[in-house]
Amino acid sequence: MLTSLSISNYILIDSLETSFPEGLIIISGETGAGKSILLGALSLALGAKADASMVGPKGDKCIVEAVFDNNGEELILRRSVASSGRSRSFVNDEPVPLDELQEMASSLVDIHSQHQSLKLQDQRFRLEALDLMAGSLPLKEECAGLWASLQQKRKEVGDLQAALASALREQDFNEIRYRRLADAALAPGELEALEAEQKQLSHAEEIKLILCEGEALLSGDDVSLTQKLREGARLLEKAGKYIPSLLELSGRLNSTRLELEDIAAEISAENSRADASPERLMEVEDRLSLLYSLMQKHGVSSVEALIQERDSLAGLVGEASSLSQSLESAQKELQSLEKRHSDICVQLHGKRIAAAGPFAAAVMSKLRGLDLENSLFQVKVGEGAPGPSGADVVDFLFSASGNTLQDVSKAASGGELSRIMLSLKAVMAQFRKMPSLVFDEIDSGVSGSTADKMGSLVCEMGKTMQVFAITHLPQVAAKGNAHFLVSKSGNVSSIRLLDTQGRILEIARMLSGAEITPAAIENAKSLLSL
């Protein structure tokens, strides 16, 4: 239940802090005193939309804090709104997202305004009311979760179908391109090696001529350079008997000769390999031509890039098969979800059909206690499109005279709608276990004995839960366990708890208007059973 409300710089409320008891709490005040502002402040704390117009003139932000006794534990909900319009939400002084605050508040307080009769036309409200009686809210939550999963799976199936269709359209083209690259048996670095070999083969004769000349120079049939070095070394070695330093020169000539002989051997070996091969040259040039052609077709400049393209195409070629398997799996999962959702819809339908009669009877019982003795109220459950709440359409049918039943939104007057909505709320409250309920002038459009009976019904609800009734009817106000008066001084609104004398005067004002007469005071005492 709501134990206290603190408001700072909210529209016309400078500063306000008040505590609330259990039972039926009456809030009254003259028109324009600020009752709607007080309710707006509470709604803000519960997560209602915020804007800069809520910030009063006494600062650059407003703050509203609502304290609840939630099964013995204190729960504090707070909202602050800056002059920029930006709001912040807190639960027990910890910042939380607004949707989290709203979800928490939805289980604490139900605010019923005089315009909420429009909800009678709302299919979601009708389903919720019937599901409370049927005890099928957990099943409906499961249905909503399945529906969300089903919608997600349907999107997944659609995306896979589109991807598979695209893959199939391009499959033949991709397979041809992949096969051409795969058949090419590409190897990293082969382009550079082939280009070097092609250069050698195309100049084979020139290379061989040069190598022959070099080989003849170093080790030809005539006196070669190496032979001269050998003879020179021998001569220096002979002279070294007389001049020792010449022995070193002889050694150096031998070292040079050996190096030249190694070079001559390598030139000879290279010369033997350098034979011209027109067949090999043709093979190399054909291979290079293929590589150049493939690089041009695929818009790349290296064999390594061609290899990457080949591997990518290999993935695309296999993609259709993979997508087909994924699609088949997703379609099976979709069928399973559809079956489970359909089964839950059938269960919900059965529970709603079973609860429709008792629910209508309970509402009709309340209505006949509100001066609608001849009225009829019926709940009709029909088939609708599958969705998060099942596959049912719920209609509320009403007749004030007991004759032809019509949709309640067409058959009921304003005062009758108020009584129907109050009756629905009274029945729903038995199953909802909502700790606090706020009625904002639900008695609008009724008076006399009807108002007195509405007050009695609201009072009855106050025995099992905390009920706030913002009212202008003295018959309702007199039923309260506590009575708060909202008043306005200048441009500032305030609220205070009335004592017995204050309640007498306020109810007398509600009875007689601005001028409180002795008769009105006596009537007020009578209503209060004083």
C-alpha positions in Angstrom: 0.0 0.0 0.0 1.0 3.6 -0.5 2.2 4.9 2.9 3.4 8.4 2.0 3.8 10.8 -0.9 6.4 13.6 -1.1 6.2 16.4 -3.8 8.6 19.2 -4.4 8.2 22.0 -7.0 5.6 20.1 -9.0 3.4 22.6 -11.0 1.4 24.5 -8.3 2.7 22.4 -5.4 5.8 24.0 -3.8 6.4 21.4 -1.1 4.1 18.6 0.2 4.6 15.6 2.3 1.7 13.4 3.6 1.1 9.9 4.9 -1.8 7.6 4.1 -3.5 4.9 6.2 -5.1 1.7 5.1 -8.7 1.3 4.0 -10.8 3.8 2.0 -9.2 7.2 1.7 -11.3 10.1 0.5 -9.8 13.1 -1.3 -12.0 16.1 -2.1 -11.7 19.8 -2.7 -13.2 22.6 -4.8 -12.9 22.6 -8.5 -9.4 23.8 -9.5 -8.0 23.2 -6.0 -5.4 20.8 -7.4 -6.8 17.3 -7.0 -5.8 16.4 -10.6 -2.3 17.9 -9.9 -2.0 15.6 -6.9 -3.0 12.6 -8.9 -0.6 13.7 -11.7 2.3 13.8 -9.3 1.5 10.3 -8.1 1.3 9.1 -11.7 4.7 10.7 -12.4 6.2 8.7 -9.5 4.7 5.6 -11.0 6.3 6.2 -14.4 3.9 8.5 -16.4 5.3 10.6 -19.2 7.3 13.6 -18.0 7.8 17.0 -19.6 9.2 20.4 -18.7 5.8 21.9 -17.9 5.7 19.9 -14.6 8.6 21.9 -13.1 7.3 24.6 -10.9 8.7 28.1 -10.4 10.8 27.3 -7.2 13.7 25.6 -8.9 15.1 24.0 -12.0 13.6 20.5 -11.3 10.7 18.8 -9.6 10.8 15.6 -7.5 8.0 13.2 -6.5 8.6 10.3 -4.2 6.1 7.6 -3.3 6.8 5.2 -0.4 5.0 1.8 -0.3 4.7 -1.0 2.2 5.3 -3.9 -0.1 4.6 -7.1 1.9 6.3 -5.7 5.0 9.3 -4.2 3.1 9.6 -0.5 2.3 9.8 0.4 -1.4 10.6 3.9 -2.5 9.8 5.1 -6.1 11.1 8.5 -7.1 11.1 10.6 -10.3 12.9 13.8 -10.9 12.2 16.1 -13.9 14.6 18.8 -15.0 13.6 22.1 -16.7 14.9 20.6 -19.9 12.2 17.9 -19.7 14.7 15.1 -19.0 13.6 12.8 -16.2 15.3 10.2 -14.0 13.9 7.2 -12.2 14.9 5.6 -8.9 13.9 2.6 -6.9 15.2 2.6 -3.3 17.6 5.4 -4.3 19.1 3.3 -7.1 18.7 4.7 -10.7 16.7 2.4 -12.9 15.4 2.5 -16.5 11.9 4.0 -16.8 10.3 0.8 -18.1 11.6 -1.1 -15.0 10.0 1.5 -12.7 6.7 1.2 -14.7 6.7 -2.6 -14.5 7.2 -2.4 -10.7 4.6 0.3 -10.2 2.0 -1.7 -12.3 1.8 -4.3 -9.4 1.5 -1.6 -6.7 -1.2 0.9 -7.8 -4.1 0.9 -10.3 -5.3 4.4 -11.2 -8.9 4.5 -12.5 -9.8 7.9 -14.0 -13.2 9.1 -15.0 -12.2 8.6 -18.6 -11.1 5.0 -18.1 -14.6 3.8 -19.1 -13.1 4.0 -22.6 -11.1 1.0 -21.7 -14.3 -1.0 -21.9 -13.8 -0.9 -25.7 -10.2 -2.1 -25.4 -9.8 -5.8 -26.3 -6.7 -6.1 -24.0 -8.7 -4.8 -21.0 -11.5 -7.2 -21.7 -9.1 -10.1 -21.9 -7.3 -9.1 -18.7 -10.6 -8.8 -16.8 -11.8 -12.2 -17.9 -8.4 -13.9 -17.4 -8.3 -12.6 -13.8 -11.5 -14.5 -13.1 -10.3 -17.5 -15.2 -7.0 -17.6 -13.4 -5.3 -17.8 -16.8 -2.8 -14.9 -16.5 0.2 -17.2 -16.2 -0.9 -19.1 -19.2 -1.4 -15.9 -21.1 2.1 -14.7 -20.2 3.4 -18.0 -21.5 1.4 -17.5 -24.7 2.9 -14.0 -25.1 6.4 -15.4 -24.7 5.7 -18.1 -27.3 4.2 -15.5 -29.7 7.3 -13.4 -29.4 9.5 -16.4 -30.2 7.2 -17.4 -33.0 7.4 -14.0 -34.6 11.2 -14.1 -34.3 11.4 -17.5 -35.8 9.1 -16.5 -38.7 11.4 -13.6 -39.5 14.4 -16.0 -39.3 12.6 -18.4 -41.8 11.8 -15.5 -44.1 15.4 -14.3 -44.0 16.7 -17.8 -44.8 14.3 -18.2 -47.7 15.4 -14.9 -49.2 19.1 -15.8 -48.7 18.6 -19.3 -50.2 16.7 -17.9 -53.3 19.6 -15.4 -53.9 22.2 -18.2 -53.4 20.4 -20.4 -55.9 20.1 -17.6 -58.5 23.9 -17.2 -58.4 24.9 -20.7 -57.8 25.6 -21.8 -61.4 27.6 -18.6 -62.1 29.6 -19.0 -58.9 30.2 -22.7 -59.6 31.6 -22.0 -63.1 34.0 -19.4 -61.8 35.0 -21.6 -58.9 35.6 -24.6 -61.2 37.8 -22.5 -63.5 40.0 -21.4 -60.6 40.1 -24.9 -59.0 41.1 -26.5 -62.3 44.0 -24.0 -62.6 45.7 -25.7 -59.6 47.1 -22.3 -58.4 50.2 -22.2 -56.3 51.5 -19.3 -54.3 54.6 -17.6 -55.9 54.3 -19.4 -59.2 53.7 -16.3 -61.2 57.1 -14.7 -60.3 58.9 -18.1 -60.9 57.3 -18.5 -64.3 58.1 -15.0 -65.3 61.8 -15.5 -64.4 61.9 -18.8 -66.2 60.2 -17.4 -69.3 62.8 -14.6 -69.4 65.6 -17.2 -69.3 64.1 -19.4 -71.9 63.4 -16.6 -74.4 67.2 -15.6 -74.2 68.6 -19.1 -74.0 70.9 -18.9 -77.1 72.4 -15.6 -76.0 72.9 -16.9 -72.5 74.6 -20.1 -73.8 77.0 -18.1 -76.0 78.0 -15.9 -73.1 78.6 -18.9 -70.8 80.6 -20.7 -73.5 82.9 -17.7 -73.8 83.3 -17.5 -70.1 84.0 -21.2 -69.8 86.7 -21.1 -72.6 88.3 -18.1 -71.0 88.7 -19.9 -67.7 89.4 -23.5 -68.9 89.6 -23.6 -72.7 91.6 -26.0 -74.8 94.4 -23.4 -75.3 96.3 -22.1 -72.3 93.6 -21.0 -69.9 93.7 -18.4 -67.2 93.7 -21.0 -64.5 96.6 -22.8 -66.2 98.5 -19.5 -66.2 97.8 -19.0 -62.5 99.0 -22.6 -61.8 102.3 -21.9 -63.8 102.8 -18.6 -62.0 102.3 -20.1 -58.6 104.9 -22.8 -59.5 107.4 -20.2 -60.6 107.0 -18.1 -57.5 107.3 -21.2 -55.3 110.6 -22.0 -57.1 111.9 -18.4 -56.6 110.8 -18.6 -53.0 113.8 -20.7 -52.2 115.8 -17.6 -52.5 113.2 -15.0 -51.5 110.9 -16.3 -48.8 108.2 -13.6 -49.2 107.4 -14.9 -52.7 106.1 -18.1 -51.2 103.1 -16.1 -49.8 102.4 -14.7 -53.2 102.6 -18.3 -54.6 99.9 -19.3 -52.1 97.7 -16.4 -53.0 97.9 -17.3 -56.7 96.9 -20.9 -55.8 93.9 -19.6 -53.8 92.8 -17.4 -56.7 93.2 -20.3 -59.1 91.0 -22.6 -56.9 88.3 -19.9 -56.7 88.4 -19.5 -60.5 88.2 -23.2 -61.0 85.1 -23.4 -58.8 83.6 -20.5 -60.8 84.5 -22.3 -64.1 82.8 -25.5 -62.8 79.6 -23.6 -62.0 79.6 -21.8 -65.3 80.0 -25.2 -67.0 77.1 -26.7 -65.0 74.9 -23.7 -65.8 76.0 -23.9 -69.5 74.9 -27.6 -69.6 71.4 -26.6 -68.2 71.0 -23.6 -70.5 70.1 -25.6 -73.5 67.2 -24.0 -75.4 63.9 -25.8 -75.1 61.1 -24.4 -77.3 58.7 -26.9 -75.9 59.3 -25.7 -72.3 59.1 -22.1 -73.3 55.7 -22.8 -74.9 54.5 -24.5 -71.7 55.6 -21.6 -69.6 54.1 -19.0 -71.9 50.8 -20.9 -72.0 50.7 -21.1 -68.2 51.5 -17.4 -67.8 48.8 -16.6 -70.4 46.2 -18.5 -68.3 47.3 -16.8 -65.1 47.1 -13.3 -66.7 43.7 -14.1 -68.1 42.3 -15.3 -64.7 43.7 -12.2 -62.9 42.1 -9.9 -65.5 38.7 -11.7 -65.2 38.7 -11.5 -61.5 40.1 -8.0 -61.2 43.2 -8.9 -59.1 46.9 -8.6 -59.6 48.4 -11.7 -58.0 48.0 -15.5 -57.9 47.6 -15.2 -54.1 44.5 -13.0 -54.7 43.2 -15.6 -57.1 43.5 -18.2 -54.5 41.5 -16.1 -52.0 38.8 -15.6 -54.7 38.8 -19.4 -55.3 38.3 -20.1 -51.6 35.6 -17.5 -51.3 33.7 -19.0 -54.3 34.0 -22.4 -52.7 32.1 -21.1 -49.7 29.4 -19.5 -52.0 29.1 -22.8 -53.9 28.4 -24.7 -50.7 26.2 -21.9 -49.2 23.0 -23.0 -50.9 23.3 -26.5 -49.4 24.1 -25.0 -45.9 21.2 -22.5 -46.2 18.8 -25.3 -47.3 19.7 -27.3 -44.2 19.4 -24.3 -41.9 16.0 -23.4 -43.5 14.7 -26.9 -43.0 15.8 -26.9 -39.4 14.2 -23.4 -38.8 10.9 -24.5 -40.4 10.7 -27.5 -38.1 11.3 -25.2 -35.1 8.6 -22.8 -36.4 6.1 -25.7 -36.8 6.8 -26.7 -33.2 6.3 -23.2 -31.9 3.1 -22.8 -33.9 1.8 -26.1 -32.4 2.7 -25.1 -28.9 1.1 -21.7 -29.4 -2.0 -23.2 -30.9 -2.3 -25.6 -27.9 -2.0 -22.8 -25.4 -4.7 -20.8 -27.4 -7.0 -23.8 -27.0 -6.3 -24.0 -23.3 -6.9 -20.3 -22.9 -10.1 -20.5 -24.9 -11.4 -23.3 -22.6 -10.6 -21.4 -19.5 -12.2 -18.2 -20.8 -15.4 -20.0 -21.9 -15.6 -21.6 -18.5 -15.1 -18.2 -16.7 -17.3 -16.1 -18.9 -20.6 -17.0 -17.2 -19.4 -16.7 -13.6 -17.6 -13.4 -14.4 -20.7 -11.9 -16.0 -22.8 -13.0 -13.1 -20.4 -11.4 -10.6 -20.5 -8.1 -12.5 -24.3 -8.2 -12.9 -24.6 -8.8 -9.1 -22.6 -5.6 -8.5 -24.6 -3.6 -11.1 -28.0 -4.6 -9.6 -26.8 -3.2 -6.3 -26.1 0.1 -8.1 -29.7 0.9 -9.2 -29.5 -1.2 -12.4 -31.9 -3.9 -11.2 -33.1 -4.9 -14.6 -29.8 -4.8 -16.3 -28.1 -7.7 -18.1 -24.4 -8.1 -18.6 -22.9 -10.9 -20.7 -19.4 -11.9 -21.7 -19.0 -13.4 -25.1 -15.9 -15.3 -26.1 -15.4 -15.6 -29.9 -12.6 -16.7 -32.2 -10.1 -14.2 -33.4 -6.7 -14.0 -35.1 -3.9 -15.7 -33.1 -1.7 -13.3 -31.2 0.2 -12.8 -27.9 -3.0 -13.1 -25.8 -4.3 -16.2 -27.6 -6.9 -16.5 -30.4 -10.0 -15.1 -28.7 -12.1 -12.0 -29.0 -14.0 -10.9 -25.9 -17.2 -8.8 -26.1 -18.9 -7.2 -23.1 -22.6 -7.0 -23.9 -25.1 -4.9 -21.9 -28.7 -3.9 -21.6 -30.0 -1.5 -18.9 -33.6 -2.7 -19.5 -32.8 -6.4 -19.8 -33.9 -6.5 -23.4 -31.7 -6.6 -26.5 -28.0 -7.0 -25.5 -25.5 -4.7 -27.4 -21.8 -3.9 -27.1 -21.4 -2.0 -23.8 -19.8 1.0 -25.5 -23.0 1.4 -27.6 -25.7 0.4 -25.1 -24.6 2.3 -21.9 -24.9 5.9 -20.9 -22.2 7.8 -19.2 -23.5 7.1 -15.7 -24.1 3.5 -16.6 -20.5 3.2 -18.0 -19.2 4.5 -14.6 -21.2 1.9 -12.7 -20.2 -0.9 -15.1 -16.5 0.1 -14.8 -16.8 0.2 -11.0 -18.4 -3.2 -10.9 -15.7 -4.6 -13.1 -13.0 -3.1 -10.9 -14.7 -4.5 -7.8 -14.8 -8.0 -9.3 -11.2 -7.8 -10.7 -9.9 -6.5 -7.3 -10.9 -9.8 -5.7 -8.5 -11.7 -8.0 -5.8 -9.1 -8.8 -4.4 -8.7 -5.3 -3.5 -5.1 -6.1 -2.5 -3.4 -2.8 -3.8 0.1 -3.8 -6.5 1.3 -6.1 -7.2 5.0 -7.0 -10.7 6.1 -8.3 -10.6 9.5 -9.9 -14.2 10.7 -9.9 -15.6 7.4 -11.0 -18.9 8.6 -9.6 -19.1 11.3 -12.3 -22.6 11.4 -13.8 -24.4 9.8 -10.9 -26.2 11.1 -7.8 -28.7 10.4 -5.1 -29.1 6.8 -4.0 -26.9 5.5 -6.8 -24.1 7.6 -5.5 -24.7 6.3 -2.0 -24.5 2.7 -3.3 -21.4 3.4 -5.3 -19.9 4.7 -2.1 -20.8 1.6 -0.3 -19.3 -0.6 -3.0 -16.0 1.4 -2.9 -16.1 1.2 0.9 -16.5 -2.6 0.7 -13.4 -2.7 -1.5 -11.5 -0.6 1.1 -11.9 -3.5 3.6 -9.5 -5.7 1.7 -7.2 -3.2 0.1 -6.2 0.5 0.2 -8.6 2.5 -1.9 -8.3 6.2 -2.8 -11.5 7.9 -4.0 -11.2 11.4 -5.4 -14.9 12.4 -5.4 -17.3 15.3 -5.4 -20.2 13.3 -3.9 -20.9 13.6 -0.2 -22.5 10.2 -0.1 -19.2 8.7 -1.2 -17.0 10.9 0.9 -18.9 10.0 4.1 -17.9 6.3 3.6 -14.1 6.9 4.0 -11.9 5.8 6.8 -9.8 8.9 6.3 -10.6 12.2 4.5 -8.0 14.5 2.9 -8.9 18.0 1.7 -7.0 19.6 -1.3 -7.1 23.3 -1.2 -5.5 26.2 -3.0 -4.1 29.5 -1.5 -3.0 31.9 -4.2 -1.2 29.8 -6.8 -0.1 27.0 -4.3 -2.0 23.8 -3.7 -1.8 21.8 -0.5 -3.4 18.8 1.1 -4.3 18.0 4.8 -6.0 15.3 6.7 -9.4 16.4 8.1 -10.4 15.7 11.7 -14.0 15.0 12.5 -15.1 18.6 12.6 -13.2 19.2 9.3 -15.0 16.3 7.7 -18.4 17.6 8.8 -17.7 21.0 7.2 -16.3 19.6 4.0 -19.2 17.2 3.5 -21.6 20.0 4.3 -19.8 22.1 1.6 -20.2 19.3 -0.8 -23.9 19.2 0.0 -24.7 22.9 -0.1 -22.0 24.6 -2.1 -20.1 27.7 -1.1 -22.5 28.7 1.7 -22.6 26.1 4.4 -26.0 26.0 6.0 -27.0 24.5 9.3 -29.1 22.0 7.5 -26.1 20.9 5.4 -24.1 20.4 8.6 -26.9 18.3 10.1 -27.0 16.3 6.8 -23.3 15.8 6.9 -23.4 14.5 10.5 -26.1 12.1 9.4 -24.1 10.8 6.5 -21.2 10.4 8.9 -23.5 8.6 11.4 -22.5 11.2 14.1 
